[in-house]
Amino acid sequence: MRAFVFLLLGAAIAIGVLIMTNVITVEQIQAGRLPDIDVTVRDPGQLPEYEVKTGDVNVTTETKTIEVPEVEVTPAE
């Protein structure tokens, strides 16, 4: 349960950062209104509509050969 809460918090922070850095743009394109409710619903209401524009992400791969140092580990005596 605790991990789930941290996951949701992390997702909310990530989305907030993406919106603040203009990677994601959210524009309300239609207003919402509450339904007119009596014993029966006369007007079901309408949810607002949003248009979400996201930035483009291009991912490429490149093969390279690198030299990796050898490491010797000597245990303490």
Secondary structure, 3 states (H helix, E strand, C coil): CHHHHHHHHHHHHHHHHHHHCCCEEEEEEECCECCEECCCEEECCECCEEEEEECCCCCCCCCCCCCCCCCCCCCCC
